[in-house]
Amino acid sequence: MDVRFGSRTLSFGGPYLTELRESNDILHDVVQLRRRLQDDGYLLIRGLHNRETVLQARSEFLNDLARMGRLDANAPIEQGVIGSQNKSAMWGMGAEDLKETFPHFLEVVNSPSVMKFFDNLLDGPTMTYDYKWPRAVAKNGNTGIHYDIVYMGRGTKNVYTMWTPMDDIPLEKGTLAMCLGSQNFEKIKSTYGQMDVDRDNVATGWFSEDPIEIADNFGGQWATTEFHAGDAIIFGMFMMHASLTNVTDCYRLSSDTRYQRQSEPVDERWVGKKPRGHYAWGKTPQKSVAEAREEWGV
């Protein structure tokens, strides 16, 4: 099967794109989970969330898209068909605001079972950032190749992203993809990985939009899979990732949420009743990624 991935068309199962490994076989062995997270750079857990609660959250997002006029008025809301403007949406906001509009979403990502999972995985009481990143990706939309550290690296580096599909997401709808081994790309980690988008003001913050360039020049192999409502994938700040392109006529709904130990320093941009988020990025003329990479020598 051929899929669109940024500026490329790749064959799923070919030399550049393979299948993600599931970790449900070791779900109740925290020592092995930690080892696999270290070795693979990610944990794919099928059915980590309650599927029905995820689908209730999906309805919340679709109803809000309908309110914004983003859906095709001639199709049932529950189908999530994209309207003629073909606009993506991101509801980045703090938990206080999310609670009003998307209560089931917070039930998913802040659930006692999720927090217990991270308490066990990180060996101590954990917290989740108040700011959340749910999003709806329109047709031909995708996310470029990046490390999360460049957006939230002012506290501990031991922060973990949980990517949650809010629907059943086949490859053609734009699934998340991991660059296997990228947590060990020391040259990239020591240059691009030290960037702060608010401080350095580099456009998009993405390192690249070309998955083949990454694999050919730095190593690794890309991996993805079909996702289902209830699944989750967890990875660290130095795991390079991106998404395939949504080539369908329906929105891809997903969310990014972050977790860390309570005892470690926190990036102040993402916590509190009204997190301030990116306060400087994009406010002045931005440096292009190409210019920054030339300076970094990567």
C-alpha positions in Angstrom: 0.0 0.0 0.0 1.3 3.4 -0.9 0.8 6.3 1.5 1.6 10.0 1.4 4.1 11.2 3.9 5.1 14.8 3.8 6.7 15.5 0.4 6.9 11.8 -0.4 4.9 8.8 -1.4 6.1 5.7 0.5 5.2 2.0 0.4 4.0 0.7 3.7 6.1 -2.4 4.3 8.9 -1.1 2.1 12.4 -0.1 3.0 11.4 3.3 4.5 8.1 2.5 6.3 7.3 -0.4 8.6 4.8 -1.5 11.3 5.0 -0.2 14.8 5.4 -2.8 17.6 2.6 -3.2 20.1 3.5 -3.5 23.8 0.3 -5.1 25.2 2.3 -8.3 25.7 4.3 -6.6 28.5 1.6 -4.2 29.8 1.7 -5.6 33.3 5.5 -5.8 33.6 6.7 -2.2 34.3 10.4 -3.2 34.2 10.0 -4.5 30.6 7.9 -1.5 29.7 10.6 0.9 30.8 13.2 -1.1 29.0 11.2 -1.1 25.7 10.6 2.6 26.0 14.3 3.1 26.3 15.1 0.7 23.5 12.3 1.5 21.0 11.7 5.1 22.0 7.9 4.5 22.2 5.2 2.3 23.7 2.1 1.4 21.5 -0.7 0.3 23.8 -3.9 -1.0 22.3 -7.0 -0.2 24.3 -5.4 1.9 27.0 -8.5 4.1 27.1 -12.1 3.3 27.4 -13.3 3.2 23.8 -16.8 4.5 24.5 -15.5 7.5 26.3 -13.1 8.2 23.4 -16.0 8.1 21.0 -18.0 10.4 23.2 -15.1 12.9 23.1 -15.0 12.5 19.3 -18.6 13.6 19.2 -17.7 16.7 21.3 -15.1 17.7 18.8 -17.3 17.1 15.8 -20.1 19.1 17.3 -17.7 22.0 17.8 -16.4 21.7 14.3 -20.1 21.9 13.1 -20.6 25.0 15.2 -17.5 26.6 13.6 -18.9 25.7 10.1 -16.0 23.4 9.3 -18.1 20.3 8.5 -20.0 19.5 5.3 -23.6 20.5 6.1 -25.0 17.9 3.7 -23.4 15.0 5.6 -24.3 13.7 9.1 -22.1 15.3 11.8 -20.9 11.9 13.1 -19.2 11.2 9.7 -16.8 14.1 10.2 -16.9 15.1 6.5 -14.8 18.2 5.9 -16.5 21.3 4.6 -15.6 23.3 1.5 -13.1 25.5 3.3 -11.0 22.4 4.2 -9.6 24.0 7.4 -7.8 22.1 10.1 -8.4 23.0 13.8 -6.5 22.9 17.0 -8.2 23.5 20.4 -5.0 24.1 22.3 -6.2 25.4 25.7 -6.0 24.9 29.4 -8.0 22.3 31.4 -10.4 24.9 32.8 -11.6 25.9 29.3 -11.6 22.3 28.0 -13.8 21.2 30.9 -16.6 23.4 29.7 -16.7 22.2 26.1 -14.9 18.8 26.0 -15.5 17.1 29.4 -15.3 13.5 27.9 -12.0 14.4 26.3 -10.6 15.2 29.8 -12.1 12.0 31.1 -9.9 10.2 28.6 -6.6 11.9 29.0 -6.8 12.7 32.7 -8.4 9.4 33.8 -7.3 7.7 37.0 -6.2 4.7 34.9 -3.9 6.9 32.7 -2.4 8.7 35.7 -1.8 5.3 37.4 -0.1 4.0 34.2 2.3 7.0 34.2 2.8 6.7 38.0 4.0 3.1 37.5 6.0 3.8 34.3 7.8 6.8 35.8 8.2 5.3 39.3 6.5 8.1 41.3 3.6 10.5 41.4 3.1 12.1 38.1 1.2 15.1 36.7 -0.2 16.0 33.3 0.2 19.5 31.7 -2.9 21.5 32.1 -2.6 22.7 28.5 -3.8 20.0 26.0 -3.5 19.8 22.2 -6.5 18.2 20.6 -6.7 18.7 16.8 -8.6 18.0 13.7 -6.5 17.6 10.5 -8.1 18.4 7.2 -7.5 16.9 3.8 -3.9 17.0 2.6 -2.9 18.1 6.1 0.0 16.5 8.0 2.5 17.3 10.8 6.2 17.7 9.9 9.1 15.9 11.4 10.1 17.1 14.8 11.2 16.5 18.4 8.7 17.7 21.0 11.5 19.1 23.2 11.7 22.3 21.0 8.2 23.3 22.2 8.3 22.3 25.8 11.9 21.9 27.0 12.2 24.4 29.8 11.6 22.0 32.6 12.7 18.4 33.0 13.6 16.6 29.8 11.8 13.5 31.1 8.4 14.6 29.7 6.4 12.1 27.8 3.8 12.7 25.1 0.7 10.5 24.8 -0.8 10.6 21.3 -4.4 9.5 21.4 -6.5 8.9 18.3 -10.1 10.1 18.9 -11.4 7.8 16.2 -10.5 4.7 14.2 -7.7 6.1 12.0 -6.5 4.1 8.9 -3.2 5.0 7.3 -4.8 7.1 4.6 -6.3 9.4 7.3 -2.9 10.5 8.5 -1.6 8.2 11.3 1.3 9.1 13.5 4.8 7.8 12.5 7.9 7.3 14.6 11.5 7.4 13.3 13.0 4.3 14.9 16.3 5.0 16.5 15.9 8.8 16.3 16.2 9.1 20.1 19.9 8.3 19.5 20.6 10.9 16.8 23.2 12.7 18.8 24.1 15.3 16.2 20.4 16.4 15.8 19.8 16.2 19.6 22.8 18.5 20.3 21.8 21.1 17.7 18.1 21.2 16.7 17.2 19.4 20.0 18.5 22.3 22.0 16.2 24.8 20.2 13.4 26.7 22.0 10.8 28.1 19.6 10.0 31.0 21.8 13.6 31.9 22.2 14.9 31.1 18.7 11.8 31.9 16.6 12.4 29.2 13.9 9.5 28.8 11.6 7.2 25.8 12.3 9.8 24.2 14.6 9.8 21.2 12.3 13.2 19.7 11.4 12.1 18.4 8.0 9.2 17.4 5.9 11.1 14.7 4.0 11.1 11.3 5.7 13.6 9.8 3.1 16.1 12.6 3.8 16.0 11.7 7.5 16.4 7.9 6.9 19.2 8.3 4.3 21.2 11.0 6.1 20.8 10.0 9.7 19.6 6.4 9.8 16.6 4.8 11.3 13.4 3.7 9.6 9.9 5.1 9.8 7.1 3.1 11.4 3.3 3.5 11.8 0.2 1.5 12.0 -3.6 1.7 11.8 -5.0 3.1 15.1 -8.3 2.5 16.8 -10.3 4.6 19.3 -8.9 3.6 22.7 -5.3 3.1 21.5 -2.4 5.3 22.6 1.2 5.7 21.8 3.7 7.2 24.3 7.2 8.6 23.6 9.8 10.9 24.9 10.9 14.4 24.0 13.7 13.2 21.7 11.7 10.8 19.7 11.5 12.1 16.1 7.9 11.8 14.8 5.5 13.1 12.2 2.2 12.1 10.6 1.2 10.7 7.3 -1.0 12.9 5.2 -4.7 12.8 5.5 -5.9 12.1 1.9 -9.5 11.4 2.9 -12.5 13.7 2.9 -13.0 13.3 6.7 -11.2 14.9 9.6 -8.5 13.1 11.5 -9.1 13.7 15.2 -6.4 13.1 17.7 -4.8 14.7 20.8 -1.3 15.3 22.3 -1.0 15.3 26.1 2.1 15.5 28.3 3.1 13.7 31.5 6.0 13.9 33.9 7.0 13.3 37.5 5.6 15.8 40.0 9.0 16.2 41.7 10.8 17.4 38.5 10.9 20.9 37.1 7.9 21.9 34.9 7.8 24.1 31.8 5.8 27.0 33.1 4.2 27.8 29.7 1.9 24.7 29.9 0.6 24.7 33.5 -1.9 26.7 35.6 -5.5 27.9 35.1 -4.6 29.9 32.1 -1.4 28.6 30.6 0.3 31.2 28.5 1.7 28.8 25.9 4.0 30.1 23.2 4.3 33.8 24.1 7.0 34.9 21.6 7.1 32.4 18.8 6.0 34.0 15.5 5.7 37.5 17.0 8.8 38.7 15.0 10.3 37.8 11.6 11.1 34.1 11.8 14.3 32.3 10.7 13.6 29.4 8.3 14.4 25.9 9.2 16.8 25.7 6.3 18.8 28.7 7.7 18.8 27.2 11.1 20.0 23.8 9.9 22.8 25.4 7.9 23.9 27.1 11.2 23.7 23.8 13.1 25.5 21.9 10.4 22.8 19.3 10.0 
